Amino acid sequence: MNDESRWIDQAKEGDHKAFKLLYGQYVTPLYRFMRQFSSDPDEAEEWTQRAFIKAFEHLHGFDGRARFSSWLFKLALNEMRMDRRRATIVPFISSTNDEYSSEPEPDLIEWRETMRTWLEDLDETKRTVFVLYEVEGYSHAEIASLLEIGESTSRTILSRTKQYLKTRWQSEEAGR
């Protein structure tokens, strides 16, 4: 049994220290993930914190069939969606240049801004699949489980999104 499994079991038994260890392991990756859906760091932080609250309240419902991080990210996505339904927020991708990362190089800043602009044009599902696969390293099976879509749908969405970005890139390069 690895540390994470042990922490989960201990947290299920009410061990707050074990849950704090899980929190410490996942707060930064989850926050970075949520920043992909909002330009407002406070909003991303709110979704992150609410996801952890839900995780703590419903940890007994985590059955271990998926990775803990997948389950946690799904909780965060659900928090974001509920928040958007309530407030009808228009989402967009933001740079991950925040308090959790170091200052990027100027070329990287320009590239991120270009990508952010292009990704703004995508619907939420396309953006989510792209970020989960390309940025967070999730498999299509995990994405399918998180978003409640088929694996082949995840692959198709990613392929079409990459083609869209490639076409935009080629168009930019041709215009220079």
Residue frames relative to the residue before (quaternion, step in Angstrom):
aa qw qx qy qz dx dy dz
M 1.0000 0.0000 0.0000 0.0000 0.00 0.00 0.00
N 0.3390 -0.7527 0.5276 0.2005 3.59 -0.79 1.01
D 0.7256 -0.4371 0.3027 0.4368 3.56 -1.33 0.21
E 0.6588 0.5247 -0.3223 0.4322 3.58 0.86 -0.94
S 0.6571 0.5044 -0.3121 0.4652 3.60 0.88 -0.89
R 0.6464 0.5109 -0.3144 0.4715 3.56 0.99 -0.84
W 0.6511 0.5128 -0.3158 0.4620 3.61 0.94 -0.89
I 0.6387 0.5226 -0.3280 0.4597 3.58 0.97 -0.82
D 0.6638 0.4993 -0.3041 0.4665 3.57 0.87 -0.95
Q 0.6696 0.4920 -0.3003 0.4683 3.58 0.94 -0.88
A 0.6482 0.5144 -0.3148 0.4648 3.59 1.00 -0.83
K 0.6180 0.5416 -0.3386 0.4584 3.59 1.05 -0.72
E 0.6849 0.4601 -0.2670 0.4980 3.56 1.18 -0.62
G 0.6512 -0.5610 0.2991 0.4145 3.57 1.29 0.21
D 0.4527 0.6853 -0.4537 0.3457 3.59 1.24 0.17
H 0.2949 -0.7926 0.5136 0.1449 3.57 -0.30 1.29
K 0.6031 0.5579 -0.3612 0.4411 3.59 1.10 -0.60
A 0.6381 0.5198 -0.3264 0.4649 3.58 1.01 -0.76
F 0.6537 0.4911 -0.3214 0.4777 3.57 0.97 -0.81
K 0.6137 0.5441 -0.3453 0.4562 3.58 1.06 -0.71
L 0.6266 0.5212 -0.3356 0.4724 3.60 1.07 -0.67
L 0.6332 0.5095 -0.3224 0.4853 3.60 1.04 -0.76
Y 0.6206 0.5435 -0.3221 0.4644 3.53 1.02 -0.87
G 0.6767 0.5099 -0.2850 0.4482 3.57 0.85 -0.99
Q 0.6657 0.5075 -0.2971 0.4594 3.55 1.05 -0.76
Y 0.8231 0.3097 -0.1189 0.4609 3.61 0.93 -0.83
V 0.4862 0.6935 -0.4470 0.2879 3.61 1.12 -0.28
T 0.6913 0.4717 -0.2998 0.4579 3.62 0.84 -0.85
P 0.6799 0.4621 -0.3275 0.4658 3.66 0.77 -0.81
L 0.6540 0.5048 -0.3259 0.4596 3.59 0.98 -0.76
Y 0.6361 0.5175 -0.3282 0.4689 3.58 0.97 -0.80
R 0.6516 0.5061 -0.3195 0.4660 3.61 0.88 -0.87
F 0.6339 0.5231 -0.3247 0.4681 3.56 0.99 -0.79
M 0.6977 0.4710 -0.2798 0.4616 3.57 0.84 -0.94
R 0.5790 0.5770 -0.3750 0.4372 3.60 1.16 -0.49
Q 0.5701 0.5938 -0.3798 0.4221 3.58 1.20 -0.39
F 0.7342 0.4137 -0.2128 0.4945 3.58 1.24 -0.34
S 0.7881 0.1930 -0.1343 0.5689 3.58 1.23 0.11
S 0.3994 -0.6968 0.5426 0.2461 3.54 -1.08 0.74
D 0.6373 0.5260 -0.3106 0.4698 3.56 1.28 -0.28
P 0.3672 -0.7560 0.4937 0.2231 3.61 -0.41 1.16
D 0.6281 0.5411 -0.3451 0.4400 3.59 1.04 -0.68
E 0.6345 0.5261 -0.3260 0.4631 3.57 1.03 -0.77
A 0.6550 0.5008 -0.3037 0.4774 3.59 0.94 -0.89
E 0.6346 0.5224 -0.3181 0.4725 3.56 1.04 -0.79
E 0.6342 0.5322 -0.3239 0.4579 3.59 0.99 -0.85
W 0.6623 0.4932 -0.3064 0.4734 3.61 0.88 -0.90
T 0.6323 0.5366 -0.3229 0.4562 3.56 1.01 -0.85
Q 0.6993 0.4731 -0.2790 0.4575 3.56 0.81 -0.98
R 0.6515 0.5044 -0.3227 0.4659 3.58 0.99 -0.79
A 0.6096 0.5406 -0.3539 0.4593 3.59 1.08 -0.65
F 0.6672 0.4868 -0.3071 0.4728 3.59 0.96 -0.79
I 0.6107 0.5321 -0.3521 0.4690 3.58 1.05 -0.68
K 0.6509 0.4990 -0.3091 0.4814 3.60 0.95 -0.91
A 0.6406 0.5280 -0.3308 0.4487 3.57 0.94 -0.87
F 0.6617 0.4999 -0.3090 0.4656 3.57 0.91 -0.86
E 0.6880 0.4913 -0.2795 0.4550 3.58 0.93 -0.93
H 0.8025 0.2848 -0.1132 0.5119 3.58 1.03 -0.78
L 0.2633 0.8038 -0.5014 0.1825 3.58 1.19 0.37
H 0.5864 0.5793 -0.3697 0.4287 3.59 1.09 -0.64
G 0.6617 0.5127 -0.2993 0.4580 3.61 1.19 -0.50
F 0.5436 0.5858 -0.4117 0.4380 3.59 1.27 -0.11
D 0.1661 -0.8442 0.5069 0.0535 3.55 -0.48 1.22
G 0.5389 -0.6739 0.3809 0.3323 3.60 1.24 0.03
R 0.4621 0.6774 -0.4650 0.3337 3.60 1.20 0.04
A 0.7281 0.2804 -0.1808 0.5988 3.58 1.13 -0.65
R 0.6132 -0.5015 0.4252 0.4377 3.56 -1.25 0.17
F 0.5969 -0.5628 0.4283 0.3788 3.56 -1.13 0.60
S 0.6469 0.5267 -0.3280 0.4432 3.59 0.95 -0.86
S 0.6214 0.5330 -0.3449 0.4591 3.62 1.01 -0.71
W 0.6567 0.5082 -0.2970 0.4716 3.54 0.93 -0.93
L 0.6687 0.5063 -0.2882 0.4620 3.57 0.93 -0.93
F 0.6567 0.5003 -0.3095 0.4719 3.59 0.94 -0.87
K 0.6253 0.5264 -0.3407 0.4645 3.58 1.04 -0.69
L 0.6204 0.5269 -0.3385 0.4722 3.58 1.00 -0.76
A 0.6662 0.5024 -0.3009 0.4618 3.57 0.94 -0.89
L 0.6350 0.5143 -0.3307 0.4721 3.60 0.98 -0.80
N 0.6473 0.5107 -0.3195 0.4669 3.57 0.98 -0.78
E 0.6255 0.5231 -0.3364 0.4711 3.60 1.02 -0.74
M 0.6511 0.5129 -0.3110 0.4651 3.55 0.94 -0.88
R 0.6712 0.5018 -0.3015 0.4547 3.59 0.87 -0.93
M 0.6496 0.5018 -0.3233 0.4709 3.59 0.93 -0.82
D 0.6420 0.5232 -0.3162 0.4626 3.55 0.99 -0.84
R 0.6699 0.4972 -0.2941 0.4664 3.57 0.94 -0.85
R 0.6191 0.5296 -0.3508 0.4616 3.55 1.00 -0.71
R 0.6694 0.4970 -0.2952 0.4666 3.55 0.99 -0.85
A 0.8161 0.2893 -0.1208 0.4856 3.57 0.81 -0.96
T 0.2807 -0.7838 0.4963 0.2461 3.60 1.30 -0.22
I 0.1463 0.8049 -0.5463 0.1797 3.52 0.84 1.13
V 0.3075 -0.7069 0.6015 0.2096 3.57 -1.06 0.74
P 0.2653 -0.8148 0.4972 0.1361 3.59 -0.42 1.23
F 0.0751 0.7750 -0.6269 -0.0285 3.52 -1.26 0.26
I 0.5754 -0.5962 0.4482 0.3356 3.49 -1.26 0.55
S 0.1256 -0.7826 0.6053 0.0734 3.53 -1.03 0.78
S 0.6175 -0.5051 0.4369 0.4155 3.50 -1.29 0.26
T 0.3910 -0.6953 0.5363 0.2757 3.56 -1.12 0.53
N 0.3656 0.7038 -0.5129 0.3285 3.57 1.19 0.51
D 0.2981 0.7522 -0.5155 0.2821 3.55 0.09 1.29
E 0.7697 -0.3818 0.2494 0.4467 3.52 -1.29 -0.11
Y 0.6743 0.4972 -0.2955 0.4591 3.60 1.22 -0.32
S 0.7514 0.3215 -0.2120 0.5359 3.62 1.18 -0.02
S 0.5304 -0.6229 0.4664 0.3364 3.55 -1.24 0.42
E 0.6647 -0.5052 0.3674 0.4098 3.57 -1.28 0.27
P 0.3173 -0.7559 0.5367 0.1998 3.60 -0.73 0.99
E 0.6185 -0.5271 0.4327 0.3903 3.54 -1.32 0.31
P 0.6482 -0.5434 0.3607 0.3929 3.63 -1.14 0.56
D 0.6437 0.5096 -0.3363 0.4614 3.63 0.95 -0.77
L 0.6449 0.5127 -0.3188 0.4687 3.57 1.03 -0.76
I 0.6116 0.5370 -0.3464 0.4665 3.58 1.05 -0.74
E 0.6629 0.4976 -0.3038 0.4698 3.59 0.90 -0.92
W 0.6491 0.5111 -0.3195 0.4641 3.60 0.96 -0.85
R 0.6562 0.5097 -0.3153 0.4584 3.60 0.93 -0.87
E 0.6485 0.5107 -0.3193 0.4656 3.56 0.97 -0.82
T 0.6340 0.5143 -0.3241 0.4780 3.58 1.01 -0.78
M 0.6646 0.4905 -0.3012 0.4764 3.58 0.89 -0.92
R 0.6275 0.5389 -0.3369 0.4498 3.58 0.95 -0.85
T 0.6522 0.5154 -0.3084 0.4624 3.54 0.93 -0.90
W 0.6828 0.4769 -0.2899 0.4715 3.57 0.89 -0.90
L 0.6875 0.4873 -0.2856 0.4563 3.57 0.92 -0.86
E 0.5306 0.6206 -0.4058 0.4108 3.58 1.20 -0.40
D 0.6490 0.5411 -0.3058 0.4387 3.56 1.13 -0.69
L 0.6108 0.5736 -0.3446 0.4232 3.58 1.22 -0.40
D 0.4780 -0.6193 0.5170 0.3475 3.54 -1.18 0.48
E 0.7258 -0.4753 0.2851 0.4075 3.56 -1.26 0.40
T 0.6582 0.5157 -0.3260 0.4411 3.61 0.91 -0.82
K 0.6604 0.4979 -0.3147 0.4658 3.60 0.88 -0.89
R 0.6572 0.5059 -0.3067 0.4670 3.55 0.91 -0.91
T 0.6658 0.5118 -0.3070 0.4477 3.58 0.91 -0.90
V 0.6494 0.5037 -0.3203 0.4712 3.60 0.89 -0.90
F 0.6559 0.5200 -0.3141 0.4479 3.59 0.88 -0.94
V 0.6970 0.4713 -0.2782 0.4632 3.58 0.80 -1.01
L 0.6577 0.5105 -0.3232 0.4498 3.60 0.88 -0.86
Y 0.7251 0.4366 -0.2545 0.4679 3.58 0.87 -0.91
E 0.7878 0.3777 -0.1830 0.4509 3.57 0.63 -1.15
V 0.7488 0.3759 -0.2163 0.5012 3.58 0.99 -0.75
E 0.7880 0.3455 -0.1666 0.4815 3.57 0.78 -1.03
G 0.4394 -0.7453 0.4196 0.2746 3.60 1.24 -0.24
Y 0.3571 0.7340 -0.5023 0.2855 3.58 1.13 0.51
S 0.4638 -0.6493 0.5255 0.2953 3.55 -1.21 0.58
H 0.6428 -0.5142 0.3852 0.4171 3.56 -1.25 0.27
A 0.6039 0.5505 -0.3584 0.4514 3.60 1.09 -0.64
E 0.6721 0.4862 -0.2957 0.4738 3.57 0.95 -0.87
I 0.6371 0.5175 -0.3248 0.4699 3.58 1.00 -0.82
A 0.6335 0.5351 -0.3265 0.4535 3.56 0.96 -0.88
S 0.6636 0.4964 -0.2982 0.4736 3.57 0.96 -0.85
L 0.6623 0.5198 -0.3036 0.4461 3.58 0.90 -0.91
L 0.7936 0.3322 -0.1483 0.4876 3.56 0.83 -1.04
E 0.3668 -0.7543 0.4636 0.2856 3.55 1.35 -0.08
I 0.4822 0.5825 -0.4745 0.4506 3.51 0.86 1.17
G 0.5994 -0.5577 0.4168 0.3949 3.57 -1.24 0.17
E 0.6189 -0.5392 0.4162 0.3911 3.56 -1.23 0.48
S 0.6589 0.5013 -0.3206 0.4602 3.58 0.93 -0.82
T 0.6063 0.5366 -0.3515 0.4699 3.58 1.11 -0.62
S 0.6314 0.5240 -0.3261 0.4695 3.57 0.99 -0.82
R 0.6608 0.5045 -0.3065 0.4636 3.59 0.90 -0.91
T 0.6608 0.5101 -0.3030 0.4597 3.57 0.95 -0.90
I 0.6492 0.5138 -0.3149 0.4640 3.56 0.91 -0.90
L 0.6660 0.4964 -0.3079 0.4639 3.58 0.90 -0.91
S 0.6512 0.5234 -0.3161 0.4496 3.57 0.90 -0.89
R 0.6857 0.4746 -0.2835 0.4734 3.58 0.87 -0.90
T 0.6329 0.5234 -0.3293 0.4660 3.56 1.04 -0.73
K 0.6487 0.5040 -0.3132 0.4765 3.58 0.95 -0.85
Q 0.6423 0.5161 -0.3265 0.4631 3.58 0.97 -0.81
Y 0.6214 0.5369 -0.3284 0.4667 3.57 1.01 -0.82
L 0.6908 0.4756 -0.2781 0.4682 3.59 0.85 -0.99
K 0.6293 0.5294 -0.3277 0.4651 3.58 1.02 -0.78
T 0.6490 0.5095 -0.3087 0.4732 3.58 0.95 -0.88
R 0.6477 0.5077 -0.3171 0.4713 3.59 0.95 -0.85
W 0.6447 0.5288 -0.3119 0.4554 3.57 0.98 -0.89
Q 0.6685 0.4952 -0.2933 0.4710 3.58 0.89 -0.97
S 0.6355 0.5240 -0.3249 0.4647 3.57 1.01 -0.76
E 0.6374 0.5229 -0.3128 0.4716 3.58 1.02 -0.84
E 0.6743 0.5022 -0.2850 0.4604 3.55 0.89 -0.99
A 0.6559 0.5075 -0.3126 0.4631 3.59 0.97 -0.80
G 0.6777 0.5071 -0.2798 0.4531 3.57 1.12 -0.66
R 0.6056 0.5777 -0.3540 0.4173 3.59 1.23 -0.23
